[in-house]
Amino acid sequence: MKRVCYRRFHGFAVAGGTCSTAEGIHIFIATMLRQLLLLTLSVAVFASVSPFPGPGAKCPSTNQTIIWNYNASSDAGPSHWGDLCPEWIACKTGQRQTPIDIPLSFIITHPTANLNLKTSYTTLQEQMFFNDGHTVQVNINQTSFITVTEAASKYQFLQFHFHSPSEHTIDSNHYPLEVHLVHKSADGSFAVLGYLVKQDTYTEGFLQTLSKKIHEIPQYGNSTLISSLNLTDLFNQHDNYVHYNGSFTTPPCTESVKWFVHTRVLSATREDLNTLITAMANTNRPTQGLYNRTLVQYGLYTPEAVDIKTSGRPTATTSEAVAIRVAAVMIVFLASLML
C-alpha cells in the first residue's frame, strides 16, 4: 500500500510523492528523534544560562550546590536537611525554627492593631514571575519597605513565593496555600509576612492575576512578566497577625527572621487554587517545635481553622500535578514537531 510521503523541507513537512508504510514509519521516527534531540539540547543550554537557583542551595564549606526536596522518605528530605551541609545544622538542631503550629488558646493577645508593623507597598510594574524548581516566585524590582516599629527596623521587600499546603497551621489545621512576602534589613536580618489562603467563592485580585499567568511557567527555569500587580489594598492592611521569631523554612534554615503570620485569611476559588497548586504541590516543611518562644497576636480576629482534609481541598492531587506537568512538556514537544 502506498501513502503520501511527507518529508522535511526548510523545517516544514511537505508532500513528496508516495512511500511505503515502512518508509513512512522510518521517516516519522527519524523526525521525532531529531526533534527530541533539538529539544533536549535546548533545555540543556537554557539550564546552563538560567538565572534561577534551581532546586538546590549552595553549601559554603564545600562550594557545592546541594539538592534538597520535600519528600519525607528521601535522604534529601526535611528531616535530613541539617545533615546535607555543615552550615545547615540549624535545620536539625535549631530551637527557633519555622514553620510552627499556632495554637490560638496559648498565644498572648494584644488588642491594638498596627502597633508593630507598617508597610508601604505600591502597585508593582513589570515583575518577573518564575518557577525556581520548588515553587513559584515573584522578585520585586521596585523599592518598597516594611517597618517593624518595636525595633525601629526597616526592611526592603525582596520577593514573595508560595507553599502548598500551608506551612503554618492554626490549631494543627492546614490551609490549601500560603504566601510568604520576604524582606531584608540593612543589617542582614529578615522579616517575612505570611498569609494563609482558604477556598472561597471569590479570589483576591493579585492571586487571580497570578493564576492567569502560571500556566506559562510549568517547569523549573520558566519565567514570564507580570505587567501590573496591585498589592496596595491587600497587604497594607495589618489588623490581625501573630508575631514570633523564627527562621527560613528552607535550607539553610537561618534563625534571623521576624515572622508575622496574618490570621485574617485570604480567599481564592477552587478553580484558582487548583491552578496555583499544580505548580507547587507538596512544598511545605513540617511544623517545628515551639520551645520557649512567645507568640503575640495583634488584633482580635480569630480565623475559622480550615482543615484541608475535611473542607474540600482543591482537587489537584500530587499525581494530577505531575500529570499536568508531563502533559505540558508533551505539548511543547509536539508543538515543536510542527515547526
N, C-alpha and C positions, 0 to 999 in steps of 0.2 A: 504493500500500500504506500502511495506517495503522498506527502504532505507539503504545504508551503513551508519553505525553509527560511527562517529568519536569521540573518547574520548581522554582525555589528558593523556599522558604518559611521565614523565620526561620533561614536558614542550612542548612536540610535540603532534600534532593531529595525531592519528593513527586510521586505520580502525579496528573496533572491532565488527564485525558482523553486524546485521541489527537492525534497530529500527524504530518505527513508526514515522510518521510525527510529532505528538505531542511531542514525546520524543526527537526527533532531535531538535525541536524548543526550548524545555526546556534546553537541554544541551548547545545549542548555546547561549541562553540568559544568562545562568549561567556563561559561559565562558566570554562573553562580560562584565558582571558585575564585574567578578573577575579582568579582565584586567583593567577595568576602575578604580577600587579601587586601584590597584597597581600603575597605572599612577598618580592618584590623590595624593597618599602618596609620590610618588617620587617627584612630583612638590613641595609638602609642605616641604619635607625635604630639597630639593635644595634651596628653598626660604629662609629657616631658616639659611643656611650657606653661602648664596650668598655674595660675597664681593662687590657687586654693590649697590649703594644707592637706586635705585628704583625710582618710580615716585613721590617722596616726598622730603622734606628737613627738617632738624632739626630746631625746634624753641627753641632758647637758654633759654628764660624765662620760658617756660613750660616743657622743655626737652622732648617734644613730636615730632614725625615725622608728619608733616603736608602734606597731599596730595594736590597737585595743578595740574591744567591742562590748556590747551589752548582753551577750549570751551567757547566762548563768552557768552553763555547763562547759564553757570554754576556758582554756588556760589563760586567755587574754580577757576574760570577763571581769565584772566589777569586783568580785572577791579576790582577784589576783592582780589588780592594777598596782597595788603597792609593791608587788614582787618584780614588776617588769623593768623598773628603773630605780636606782637609789634615791633620786630626787622626788620620787612619787610616794615615798614612805607614808606621807600624811594620809593617803587613800586607805591605808591599812591601820595606822595607829593613831591618827588624829582624833581629838575629842571635841572639835568644833566643825564637824563635817555637815555637808548639805547633800541631799535634801533631808528633811525631817518630817515626822508627823506632827501636826498642830492640834493638840488636844484642847478644845475650846474651854473645857472645865478647869484647866490648870494654868491658863495664861492670866497675866496681870492686865486689867483693862484700864486704859486712860481715855476718858470720855471726850477729850478735846481733839478734834481733827486738825490736820495740817500743822501740828505742833513741831514735828521733827523732819518734815520733808517738803521741799519746794522744787518745782520743775519749771523749765522754760522751753518746752517743746514747740516746734513750729511745723508747718506743712513741709514735708520733705520733697525735694525735686530730684529726679534722675538718680535714683538709688539702685545699686546693684543687688539683685536677689539671686542667690546661688545655692547649689547643693554641695556641701562640703564632705560628703561621704557618710555622714552620720545623720545630719538633719538639714534643714533649710535655714538660711540666714540672710539678713539684710545688713550690709555695712553702711554706716552713716558717714556721709561726706560733707555734712553741714554742721556748724557749731551749735550745739545745744547742751545745756547743763542741768544737773540737779544739785541742790544744796541741802546738806544734812545740817540743820540748824543747831542741833545739840552739840556737834563737834566743830561747827563753823567750817565745814569742809565742802569744797566744790568739786564735782565730778563731771567729766566730759562724757557725753553719750557716744559710745563706740559702735554698738551693733545690737540687734535683737535676733533671737532664734527661738525654736520651738522644741518641745519634747512631747511624746505621746506614748502611753498615757502620762498624766501629770507626774512630776517627780515629787512635789509636796503632796501630802494628803491631809485632809481635815477629819479628825476623829477616825483615822485609818481608812478613809474613803478617798479613792482616786477620782479625778475628773478626766474626761477624754483627752484634754490638751492643756498645755501650759506654755506661756510666753515668758521669756526672760529678756529684759532690757538691761544691757551691761554698760557700766560707766566706770571711768578711771580718774583718779585724782592726780595732782602733780607729784605727790609723794609715792605713787605707785600702788596705793590701796584701791580697792574696788567697792562699788555699790551696785547691787542688782535688784531691779524691781520685778517681782514675779506676779503674773496674772493667770488665774485658773479660768478655763473655758468650759461652759456646760452646753449641752444640747438644748436648743430652744426653737421658737417659731420664727426667729429673725437672726440675722448675722450682723455683727459690728462692722462698720464701714471699712476699716483697714483690713479686717480678715476677709471680707468679700473681695477686696481688691487683690489680695494675695492668692485667694483661691482661684481667681480667673487666670492667674499667670503661672501657677505652679506646674501645670502640665508641660510647660516649656523647660523644666529643669528636673526630669525624672531620674537622672543619674549623676554620680559624682563628676564634678567639673562643669556641669551645665550651668549657664547663667543667663539672666535676662534683665532688662532695665525696667524699673518701675517709674513711670513718668511723674506721678504725684501720689503722695501718701500722707493723709491727714491724721496726725497723732494728737493734735492740739486739744480737741474737746475731750477725747477719751482718757488720755494719760496725764493731763494736767489736773485731774480731779483725784485727790488723795484723802478721801474722807474716812476710809476704813482699811487698815492694814495691820499686819503683825510684823514686828521688828525683832530680829535676833542677829547674832554674829555667827557667821558660818564660813563656807568655803566654795570653791568651784565644784560643780557636780561632775566634772570630767578631769582626767589626769592633766596636771599634777596635783589636783585637789588642794590647792593653796588656801591656807586659812587666813585670809586677809580681806574678807568680804562682808560688808554690811548688807543684810537681806531685808527686803520689805515685801512681804507676800500679801497681796491685796485680797481681802475677804469679800469684797463686792465683786462677784464673779461675772466674767464676760459671757456673751451669748453667741452661738452660731447654730445654723440649721444642721440637720442630719446630713444633708447633701454636701454642704460646705465643709463640715467636719470630715466626712469621708474623703473628700478631695484633698484636704490638707494632710490627713493622716497617712495616705498612701505613700507619701514621700518620706515618712519618718516613723513607721510603725515600730513599737517596742524600743524606744530610745530613752528610757528612764532608768536612772540609777536607783537602786533600792534605798529606802529611807534609812538614815543613820541614827545612832544613839544621841539623845539629848544631853546626857551627862548633867552638869550643873548649870547649864545655860538658862537665862531668863528670857521668856517670851513676853513681849509687851504689845498689847493690841491698842491701836489708836482708833477711836470711833466706837460706836456701839452696835454696828451692824453685824449680825451673826448669819452667815450663809447657811442655806439648806444643803447639807452634805449630799453629794451625788455619788453613789457607788456605781461605777461603770459596769459592774457585773449584773446589776439589777435594774438599771434605769434606762435601758435601751441604748447601750453603747453603739456608736456608729458601726455599720456592718463591714467595714474594711478590715478584715482579719489579716493576720500575718501572711497566710498563704495567698490571700487575694492581692495583698500589696505586692508580693513577689511576682504573681502572675501578671499584674498590671505593668510592672517594670519590664518583665520579659517581653510582653506584648509591645511595649513602646520601642524596645530595641529592634524587634522584628519589623515593626512598621518603618523605622528608619532604614533598615537594611533593604526591605522590599522596595521602598521608595527609590533607593539608590540604583536599583536594577533598571528603573525606568529612565535614568539619566543617560 
